[in-house]
Amino acid sequence: MIFQNWNNICLCGEEETLFPAGGKRVDEPFAPLVFLVRRDGLTSRGLYAVTSLAEVNEPEGVACLTPAAAPETGPLADFVARHGAAVLNTAFSNAFAVLQRFVQPKTSGFRVTLVGLGDVGGTVLTGLKLLGQEIDSIAIYDPRQDMCRRYEMELGQVLEQDRPMPQITICREEDLFRCDLLVFTASRGVPGLDSGVQDVRMAQLEANRTMLAAYAKRARQEHFTGLFCQVSDPVDHLARGVFLDSNRDEHGVYDFAGLLPEQVQGFGLGVMAARAAYYARQEHVEFSQGRAYGPHGQGLVVANAPAVGYNDAVSRHLTELARTANLQVRALGFKPYIAPGLSSATISLLQLLRGEMHYGAVPLGGVYFGCRSRMTRLGLQLFREPITPELLARLEETYRELKEADRP
Ligand SMILES: NC(=O)c1ccc[n+]([C@@H]2O[C@H](COP(=O)([O-])OP(=O)(O)OC[C@H]3O[C@@H](n4cnc5c(N)ncnc54)[C@H](O)[C@@H]3O)[C@@H](O)[C@H]2O)c1
């Protein structure tokens, strides 16, 4: 194994060709330690955190949500167990630039861009204004100029509190990616209440994917090293779409010169977890260990508990209630956007910025899979815990379906 000191990061790899220019050989590993690998960009992760050497080369799939295989032994394994490490896929041309940005994370003064000021966008913005103490500024963008002016005025007129609140400014198109976090809530058209459309999320796929392609290309051109947070529907498929479209050259060929998979994250599972908790309370079901996984919509998996106490019938019942909760609000004659804006986006985004475990769709073996994870200076860290085989089989099924649907 070769170790190099590169900008005070310890890079470690089996071949010289994996290393960037400018590193100096060292004899011993030091923290932060980064394992360099080269893997297929279409089906592999880009930058992720590990707590054991056994995780470095494990196959990608839902088993990564359970505790890793027995730890290896030896000095390197001991080092990783003590300090943790990152794995970086050098197949992505921006891998080292993104690594540097992650290793020196900001803890305050974030700059956010919010694209799309419809019902969801307006709710997310209101939530971030009130709760986002660690955000300095939110630059807002929507083709509807009147909406930009409206929110700039309305949220500029919120009474000061004894803790900081972000400033709201109107974003120029050319400044969209001058931020740490771009939150995307725009849609080309949510089916109306009387449209008769059953799956209002999937119905938006084609139009929203086309709209997003322009933003994905722009992220690529500007060598964006921040995070692209996808909120509009269908969240999980569009997150994958943003990643893919940013990694194609002008002839449509994948060259992996765009976003790393972990720079894109889908935000739709937060509201599913909150809806499941709501129905569990109504039906007096214990849900303190409750979990939600998979896509925001068809394919969702809710569990009353991940391992001990898992009840398949109760879990499937809660899954169905959470999956169709939006239709209950629609039946009252209203478009549901308040709980989604606050749970899937505002609260989950703030947890992301704070480095806390949160719900989001994250890259795993070539799909964006909803689960709990957190952002660390060593990359994205999955929440791993024992999962009962019955539940794991459900997760594998929904994972397979996503993989089939998102084949490039
Ligand atoms: N993630 C979740 O939990 C969740 C929950 C509910 C809804 N949603 C989704 O959020 C999205 C937004 O819903 P909504 O109710 O706010 O829709 P909306 O129709 O009220 O607003 C959409 C906004 O997008 C803007 N827009 C259109 N084209 C644009 C472009 N090219 N660039 C920038 N902005 C553009 C429009 O001007 C409009 O302001 C939908 O896809 C909806 O299904 C997500």
The ligand as a Gaussian input file, in Angstrom:
#p B3LYP/6-31G(d) Opt

LIG

0 1
 N      -40.018000      16.000000      -1.673000
 C      -41.233000      16.044000      -1.161000
 O      -41.463000      15.573000      -0.035000
 C      -42.363000      16.651000      -1.962000
 C      -43.645000      16.689000      -1.403000
 C      -44.656000      17.327000      -2.099000
 C      -44.406000      17.847000      -3.364000
 N      -43.164000      17.738000      -3.903000
 C      -42.860000      18.215000      -5.245000
 O      -42.283000      19.510000      -5.206000
 C      -42.437000      20.109000      -6.509000
 C      -42.965000      21.516000      -6.390000
 O      -44.314000      21.475000      -5.968000
 P      -45.133000      22.821000      -5.816000
 O      -46.430000      22.442000      -5.258000
 O      -44.321000      23.859000      -5.134000
 O      -45.298000      23.232000      -7.359000
 P      -45.745000      24.659000      -7.925000
 O      -46.367000      24.410000      -9.257000
 O      -46.522000      25.399000      -6.888000
 O      -44.357000      25.435000      -8.129000
 C      -43.407000      25.100000      -9.086000
 C      -42.492000      26.297000      -9.277000
 O      -41.448000      25.928000     -10.185000
 C      -41.167000      27.072000     -10.973000
 N      -40.488000      26.704000     -12.217000
 C      -41.008000      26.188000     -13.352000
 N      -40.031000      25.989000     -14.267000
 C      -38.870000      26.377000     -13.691000
 C      -37.523000      26.421000     -14.133000
 N      -37.163000      26.004000     -15.360000
 N      -36.589000      26.882000     -13.281000
 C      -36.932000      27.305000     -12.041000
 N      -38.187000      27.278000     -11.571000
 C      -39.155000      26.840000     -12.392000
 C      -42.536000      27.676000     -11.230000
 O      -42.431000      29.033000     -11.670000
 C      -43.189000      27.528000      -9.878000
 O      -42.944000      28.650000      -9.053000
 C      -43.352000      19.157000      -7.281000
 O      -42.572000      18.323000      -8.098000
 C      -44.021000      18.368000      -6.181000
 O      -44.522000      17.117000      -6.644000
 C      -42.146000      17.154000      -3.214000

